[in-house]
Amino acid sequence: MQQKIRSIRSDEWLAVKELRLASLQDEVAHLAFLETYEEAAAKPDSFWQERAAGAAEGALGVQQFIAETPDGDWGGTVTVLMEEAGTTDWAGHAVERRQAHIVGVFVRREHRGTGLIKALFDAGLEWAWGRGAERVRLLVHEDNGRAGAAYRKMGFVPSGVTVRLSEGSQESELEMVIERN
């Protein structure tokens, strides 16, 4: 793999936006992400600038990693959010211990099957462990078999927790975790 795995820089907000919009056009975007292409595309530049600054190199609570090709293109991304014990997560569930939550996983089609996702996850896990995470978790839609298989291959296991996508929804996401060694 000739790609460099690194944290984004705050001035790269246009590339952050482009990669997010590309991810929302993927054939399984409706299973993988909680927003649509149309919702994301309508957000102002200030949103993308703040998003990049908040997850850039040196940020403490969030870090977005990308895989940069030798020609400067971005082949994929993962974002890691730190969650503190005693708080609640985005779905309103209690966070019982210091943990990290991986979100926004995307690898462009032409880079799939190359080991890129593992390299991105390795960087994200290293960052989380370095910040004292006791475990790392992610949520995967019950119908997103491709992603679930990739996460299992990297050592994530189902925790038994399920999260409804919205009140009244019949669709669920399954929590998968990896414990710190």
C-alpha positions in Angstrom: 0.0 0.0 0.0 1.5 3.3 -1.1 -0.9 5.5 0.8 0.0 7.5 3.8 -2.4 7.3 6.8 -2.6 10.6 8.7 -4.8 13.0 10.6 -6.5 15.7 8.6 -5.4 19.3 8.9 -8.0 22.1 9.6 -7.3 23.8 6.3 -8.4 20.7 4.3 -12.1 21.3 4.9 -12.8 21.2 1.1 -11.3 17.7 0.8 -13.2 16.7 4.0 -16.4 17.8 2.4 -15.7 16.1 -0.9 -14.9 12.8 0.7 -18.0 12.9 2.9 -20.2 13.7 -0.1 -18.6 10.8 -2.0 -19.3 8.5 0.9 -22.9 9.5 0.9 -23.2 8.5 -2.8 -22.0 4.9 -2.1 -24.5 2.1 -2.8 -24.8 1.3 1.0 -24.8 4.9 2.2 -28.4 4.5 3.3 -27.2 1.7 5.7 -23.9 3.3 6.7 -24.6 6.9 7.5 -27.3 8.8 9.4 -27.5 11.7 6.8 -28.2 11.9 3.1 -26.1 13.4 0.4 -28.7 16.1 0.0 -28.5 17.1 3.7 -24.7 17.2 3.7 -24.5 19.0 0.4 -26.8 21.8 1.7 -24.5 22.6 4.6 -22.6 25.9 4.4 -18.9 26.1 4.1 -18.7 27.2 7.7 -20.0 23.8 8.8 -17.2 22.0 6.9 -14.6 24.4 8.2 -15.7 23.8 11.8 -15.9 20.0 11.2 -12.4 19.9 9.9 -11.0 22.1 12.6 -12.7 20.0 15.3 -11.3 16.7 14.1 -7.9 17.8 12.8 -4.4 16.9 13.9 -4.0 18.0 17.6 -7.7 17.9 18.5 -8.2 16.1 21.7 -11.7 14.6 21.6 -12.1 13.8 17.9 -9.7 12.8 15.2 -10.3 12.1 11.5 -7.8 9.9 9.7 -7.4 9.7 6.0 -5.5 7.6 3.5 -3.6 9.9 1.1 -2.3 8.6 -2.2 1.0 9.7 -3.6 -0.8 12.1 -5.9 -2.7 13.7 -3.0 -6.1 12.0 -3.4 -7.9 10.6 -0.4 -8.8 6.9 -0.7 -10.7 6.5 2.6 -11.4 7.8 6.1 -12.3 6.9 9.7 -13.2 9.3 12.5 -12.7 8.5 16.1 -14.7 10.2 18.9 -13.7 9.9 22.5 -16.6 9.3 25.0 -16.2 9.9 28.7 -17.6 7.8 31.5 -20.6 9.4 33.1 -21.8 11.1 29.9 -24.4 10.0 27.4 -23.7 9.2 23.7 -25.5 10.6 20.6 -28.3 8.1 21.1 -28.9 9.0 24.7 -27.3 5.8 26.2 -25.1 6.1 29.3 -21.3 5.8 28.7 -20.0 3.6 31.4 -16.3 3.9 30.8 -13.8 5.9 28.8 -14.1 4.6 25.3 -13.7 5.6 21.7 -16.4 5.5 19.0 -15.5 5.0 15.4 -17.8 6.7 12.9 -17.7 7.9 9.3 -15.9 4.8 7.9 -15.5 5.0 4.1 -13.1 3.5 1.6 -13.5 4.5 -2.1 -14.4 1.5 -4.3 -11.1 1.5 -6.1 -9.2 1.0 -2.8 -11.4 -1.7 -1.3 -9.7 -5.0 -0.7 -6.2 -3.5 -0.5 -5.8 -3.4 3.3 -6.6 0.3 3.4 -9.4 -0.1 6.0 -7.1 -2.0 8.3 -4.5 0.7 8.1 -7.1 3.4 8.8 -8.4 1.4 11.8 -4.9 0.7 13.1 -4.3 4.5 13.2 -7.6 5.2 14.8 -7.1 2.5 17.4 -3.6 3.7 18.2 -4.9 7.2 18.7 -7.8 5.9 21.0 -5.5 3.7 23.1 -3.1 6.6 23.4 -5.9 8.7 25.0 -6.8 6.1 27.5 -9.7 4.4 25.9 -10.6 1.1 27.6 -12.4 -0.1 24.5 -13.4 1.1 21.1 -16.8 0.6 19.6 -18.7 1.2 16.4 -22.2 0.7 15.2 -23.1 -1.2 12.1 -26.5 -1.5 10.4 -28.0 -5.0 10.8 -28.2 -5.2 7.0 -24.7 -4.0 6.2 -23.0 -7.4 5.9 -20.0 -6.1 4.0 -19.1 -3.6 6.8 -19.8 -6.1 9.6 -17.5 -8.7 8.0 -14.7 -6.2 7.7 -15.1 -5.1 11.3 -15.1 -8.8 12.5 -11.9 -9.4 10.5 -10.2 -6.5 12.4 -11.2 -8.1 15.8 -14.4 -6.3 16.6 -17.1 -8.5 18.2 -20.8 -7.9 18.8 -21.4 -6.6 22.3 -25.1 -7.6 22.3 -26.2 -3.9 22.3 -28.6 -2.8 19.6 -29.6 0.8 18.8 -32.8 1.7 17.0 -32.1 4.2 14.2 -35.0 6.4 15.3 -38.0 6.2 17.5 -40.6 3.9 15.9 -38.1 2.5 13.4 -37.8 -1.2 12.9 -34.2 -0.8 11.7 -31.3 -1.3 14.2 -27.6 -0.9 14.4 -25.5 -3.4 16.2 -22.7 -2.3 18.5 -19.3 -4.0 17.9 -16.4 -3.6 20.3 -12.7 -4.3 20.7 -11.2 -4.3 24.1 -7.8 -2.8 25.0 -5.3 -5.6 25.3 
